[in-house]
Amino acid sequence: MVTSSQQALAVWGVLVAPFALLALVLWTRDALTVRFVGAYWFAPVVLTLIGVLPAPWHAVPG
């Protein structure tokens, strides 16, 4: 059975991995901007705040 911490890790892993790849490519081309970062993370942050996505800090044990 999947625990809530595993679910949070999976959801945020799916969000962070593509961002890291895109950011790395854009950074090497000197095209990484705050605008891109804001556009990418706007929806996940809002969805986390309203409770649709699990909060990433719930995956940390303790």
VENNOR-V444024 format. One record per backbone hydrogen bond with DSSP energy under -1.0 kcal/mol. NH is the residue of the N-H (numbers start at 0). CO is the residue of the C=O. If there is no record, write none. Layout:
BEGIN
NH,CO
NH,CO
END
This chain:
BEGIN
6,2
7,3
8,4
9,5
10,6
11,7
12,8
13,9
14,10
15,11
16,12
18,14
19,15
20,16
21,17
22,18
23,19
24,20
25,21
26,22
27,23
28,24
29,26
30,25
36,32
37,33
38,34
39,35
40,36
41,37
44,40
45,41
46,42
47,43
48,44
49,45
51,46
52,46
57,54
58,55
END
